[in-house]
Amino acid sequence: MRFPAVSVRWKIALTVMAVSCAVAAVFGVLVHNEVARHVVADVRKETRENLDTALDAFEYGTSAEDVNSLLDPAELPDPLRQLVHSGRHGTMVGTYRGRLVMWAAAPADGRVLAVWHSYANTRRSLEELDTVILGSAVLAATTVTLAGLLLAHRMSRRLATTAAVARRITAGDLDARVGDGGDLWRPGRGPAGRDEVAAVAAALDSVAGSLQSRLQAEQRFTADVAHELRTPLTGTLAAAELLPEGRPKEMILDRLQALRRLTEDLLEISRLDSGTERAEFAAYELGVLVERAVRATGLDTEVRIVSETVVETDRRRLDRIVGNLVLNAHRHGRPPVVVTVDAPPGGPPTVEVRDHGLGYPADLLHHGPRRFRTDAPGRGKGHGLGLTIAVGQAAVLGIELDFSNAPDGGARATLYLPYGASAVQ
């Protein structure tokens, strides 16, 4: 049987409540026992003194009028009666005429001489003491529990803030910082001025800052390399055009064109990483837009338009996404490659690109596309930037891009365009 998950806040609060209740119970029992021991001892002492007085009066044949003494009382508790018959003195709580009393008895010429002292007031005092102890324990436990809950709530809120920032950083927001809240960590306070939660927040901020610096350095390096390659590559392509016609020229131009595409891809990724790209939206018929993007690839691809719709998008960027997905399907998958456009009622317009090859590798499905990685035995080779660019352009357009494998085989990439499109009749 699995118990429901409990937040840290409630775990701390419940622990504080349990400990405070246990401490209150222990102290309550100790106080009750100690007070009861002293009170009962006083009553027992007074009753024994009355018994000594009664024994002296019995020995001299007089009566002790100031004590409640009896000879062989019928209501004397049996254990105390047996103790007296054995020749010893004793005291015991019992009843006399329906009242709670403290009995004290001793042997007197073969008979039992007993005295009694009212015990009702003592019992009432002990009950009132128990009520006070219980009320004080409940009040103390409630106060400590509320204080623990307040402390746990603050700690839980700070941990939740730290976790939310960690999720934002994981999603790509490297500007997110926990320290922006102001109450978790302030630079210059030093280790002695921070608690453990603030130390975790500061460590997360430090990791995010270091990661951001390294990624920015990588982006600058990529952009610089691509820019530096562009000029000599253009000159090399121009020079290659002057070579005599033939197979060597074709091979050189093919490799140079591939290098130029790689350079352009690197420049595009650098722009996407910088976060400065902005889409220019306009209204387009989605099916027509997708058909043109597929034709521009020059590859044998089937386009199925289940239902047409008008969408607000950036034509150039959507062309780039669809083109890269189709090129990836042909390069790494197997024919037939099918592109399906659909606009289901009540749902977002979708564009699905599917091949019939071995499907996407598990690493891509789990982590998403990564640069310069294909990781798919049998899915061909490539520099691995096409899907990365598609994901980046989809983020600029606010489009969700999902990668999956079809149940009957083959890789499937699905674009979910934003809601709000109007269907074309």
N, C-alpha and C positions, 0 to 999 in steps of 0.2 A: 504494500500500500504506500503510495507516494503522497506526502503531505504538501500542501500548497506552499509556494515560496513566500518567505517573509522578508520584508525589507530590513536593511540594517537599522533604520530608525526604530522599528518596532522590536527588533531583537534587543537593542540596547535598552529600550523602555521596559520591556518585559523582564529583562535581566535585573535592572535596577529595582523594579517592583518586587520581584521574587526575593532579592537580597534584603531589601528594606523590610518586607513582611517577615522574613525569617529572623532578622535581627530584632524587630519589634516583638515577635513571639518569644524569642529567647529571653530578652530583657524583661518582658512581661511576666513570664514564668518565674524568673529569678526574683523579681521584686515581690510577686505574690507569695512565693515560698518564704522569703526572708521576713516579710511583714507578718504573715500568718504564723510563722514560728515564734516571733516575739510576742504577738498578741495572745496566742494560745498558751505560751509559757507563763505570761503574766496571770492569766485566768487560772492555770493549773497551780501556780505558786500560791495565789490567794486561796484557792480551794484547799490546798494542803495545810495552809496555816489555820483555816477554819477546822480542819480535821484534827489538828494538834490541840486546838482549844477544846473541841468536843471530847477528845480522849482524856484530857486533864479533868474536865468536868465529870466525865463518867467515872474516873478513878476515885475522885473525892465524893462521889455520890450526889453531885449537884447537877443542875441543868444549865446548858449554855444557851441562853435566850437569844444571843446576838448572832447565832449561826443556825443554819437549817440542818439539823442532825436527825437521823432516824436509826432505829435498831432493826436489823433484818428487814430492810424495805423490799417489798415484792417486786418493784420495778427496777431494782439494781440489775445492770447487765450481767448475764451469766458468766462471761469471761472474767469480769472483775470479781464476782462472787467466788469463783473457783480460786482466783489468785489469793483472796483473803483467807479462804479455808486452808491454803497451803502455808499460812502464817506470814504473809507479806502485805505491804501497803501498795496501793495503786490508784490511778485516776483513769477516767474514761468518759467520753461524751456519750450521753444517752438521753432518755426522756423521763419526765416525771409529771404525771397528770396532764399529758399532752404537750408539755413544754420541753424545749430543748435545754438540757442542763449539763454541767460538768460534774460528774460524780467523783468523790474521793472516799475510799473505804479502807478500814483496818480491822484486825481481830480485837475483840474486847470480851474477855472471859468466856471464850467459846462461842461468842456471838459475833455478828457483823455490825460494826458501827460505821455508818455512812453519812456523809454530808453532801449537799448539792449546792451548786452555784449557777445562776441563770447564764445560759450560753447564747440566748437568742440575739441579744444586742451585739455580741461578738460576731456571730454568724452574719448579721445584717451589715456590720462594718466591713467584714471581709468581702461580702457581695458588692457593696458600694465601691470598695477598693478595686475589685475586678472590673466593674463598669468603667471606672476612671482609667484604669490601665488599658482596657480595650479601646476606649475612645481616644486616648492619647496615642496608642499604637496606630489606629486607623488614620488619625490626623497626620502623624509623622510619616507613615507610609505613603499617604496620598500626596503630601507635600514633596517628599523625595521623588516619588514617581513622576509628578508633574515637572519637577526640575530636570529629572533625567530625560523625560520626553522632550522638553524644550531644547536641552543640549543635544539630544539625538537628532531632533529635527534640523537644527542648525548644521550639525555635522553631515547629515544625510543630504541636505540642500547643497552644501559645498561639494560633496562627492558627486552629486547628480550634475552640478555645473561642470565639474572637471570631466565627467564622462561625456557630457554633451559636447564639450570642446574637443575631446578626443575623437568623437564621431565626426565632427566637422572637419577636423584635420584629416581623418581617414578618407572623407569624401572629397578632399582636395582643397579645402579652404585653409591654406597655410597661414593666413593672417589672423586666424582665431587664436585668442589667448585667454587663459583663465584669469590672469592678473588684471584684466580690464574691469573686473567687477569691483576692485578697490578694497574689498574686505577680506580677500583670501591671502594676498601677499603684496607686500610693498618692498621694492628694492631698498637695500640698505639696512633692513631690520636685523639681518644676520641670523644664523641658525638658532641662536638662543631665543630670538623673538618670534619664531614660527613654530606652530604645532605640526604634527605629522601630515595632516590634510593639506596645509599650506605648503609643506615641503614637497608633497606629491604634485600639487598644482605648479609650483615653481619648476620642478623637474620636467613636467610636461611642456611648460612654456619654453624651457631651455631646449628640449628636444625639437619642438616645432620650429624654433628660431634657427637651430642648426640645420634642420632638414630644409627649411626654406632657403637658407643661404646656399646650401649645396645645390639645390635644384635650380636656383637662379643662376649660379655659376655654370651649371650644365647647359641651361638654356642659352646663356650668352655664348658659351663655347660652340654650341651647335649652330647658332645663328652666324657667328663669326666665321666658322669653317665654311658654311654654305655660301656666305657672301664672298669669301675669298676664292672659293672654287668657281663661282659663276663667271668671273671675267676670263681666267685662262681657259675655262671649258668652252666659252663662246668662241674664243680665238682658235682653239683646237678644232672645233666643229667646222669653222670657216676654212681652216687649212685642209681638213680632211676632204672637203668638197672639191679641192683642186687635184686630188689624187686621180690617177687614171682609172677609168671604169673597170670593174672586175670584182671578183669574189673578195680579195683583201679589202678593197674600199668598203664593200657592203658590211663586212665583219667589223671594221673599225667604226663605221657610222652607227651600227647597231649598238655596240658597247658604249659609244659616246652618248647616244640618245638615252640609254639606260642610266648612265651616270648623270645626265642632265635631269631626268625624271627624279632620281634620288635626291639631287640637290634641291629641286623645287619642292619635293616632299618635306625635306628637312626645314626649308624656309617656312613652309606652311605650318608645320608643327611648332616652330618657334613662335610664330604669330599667335597660334592658338594657345600655347602655354603662357604667353604674356598676358592673356586675359583682356586684350585691347580690341579684339575682333567684335564688330557689331553687325547684325543682320539688317538688310534692307527689305522689309516685308512688302508684298503686293499680293493681289488675288490671282490665283491660277487654278485651272482645272487639273486635278491631281493626276488623272489617267493620262492626259496629253503630255503633261510634264514628265512623267515617268517613261512613257514611250520614247520621247525624244532623248532622254538621258541614256536609255538602253541602246538606241540606234547609234548614238555617238561613240559607243565603245567599239562598234564594228564587229561584235561577236554574235554568234548564233544563239539568241536568247528568246524564249517564248514569253510574251506579255499577256496576262489575263486580267481584264478589267471586270470585276464582278459587279461593282456599282461605282458610278462616277460621283465626284463631289468637288466643291470649290474650297480651296484652303488658302490661308494667309501664310506665305512663306517667302524665303529668299531663293529664287530660282537657281542661281549659280551654286549656292551651297548645297541645295537638295540634289542638283545634278552631280555634284562631287560625291555626295554620300552614296547615291544609287550606283553611279559609275564604279566607285571603289568596291562596293559589295558585289557587283556583277563580275568585275575583273577578278576578285578574290575567289568567287565561286568557280570560274573557268580555270583559274590558275591552279587551285588547290583541290578542287572537287572533280566531279565527273558529270557529263551531260546526262539527261537534259537539264539545263538551268532555266528555272521558271520564276518569273516575277509576277506577283499577284497583287492587284490593287482592289481594296474593298473599303466600304464605308457603311458598316452595319448600323441599323437604327439604334439610337441611344448609346452608341459606342464611338470611340475615336477612329478616325480614318487610319487605315494600316497599309503598309507596303511590305510585302514579304518576298525575300530573295532566297531561293532554295536550289541546292544542287542535289545530286544523287550519288555522292562519293562516300567517304568513310566518316564524315561528320567532323565537328569541331573536337579538338582534344579536350580532355577533362580540365587541364590547367587553364585553358582559355575560358571555358564555361565558368570556372570558379573565380578566377582573378580578372577576367576581361583581357582584351588584346594588350600585348606588351611589345614594345619596339624591338625590331630586329630579332623577333622570335616567331617561328611557325610551329615548332614542337609537334608536328604531325607527320609521322612516317607514312609515306604513300600519298601525302597531300601536296607534293611538289615543293619547290624552293622559292624563296623571295626574301626581300629585305624586311618584310613584316611591318611596313608603315601604312599600308592601305586601310586596314581596320582601325588603326590608331587615329588616322585622320578622320575617318567616318565618325568615330565616337566623339572627337573634338568638335566637328562641325555640327553634329546632332545636339551637343550641349549648347552651342551658340544659338541654334534655332529653337531650343526648348523641346526637342524631340526625344522620346525614350527609344533607345536602341537595345533590343534584346537578342542575345545569341542562344540558340538551342539546337538540339538534334531532333530530327523528325522520327517518330516511332518506327517508320518503315525504312529508315536509313537516310543519310544525307544531312548536310549542314543547313541550318535555317536561321536567317537574320531577319528580324521583324522590326519595322519602324512604326511607332505609335505617335501619330501627329496630334497636336493639341486639340481639345474639344472646341466646338464653335464653328465647325465647317457647315456650310449649307449645301444640301444635296442638289444636284442638277437633274431636272426632270427630263 
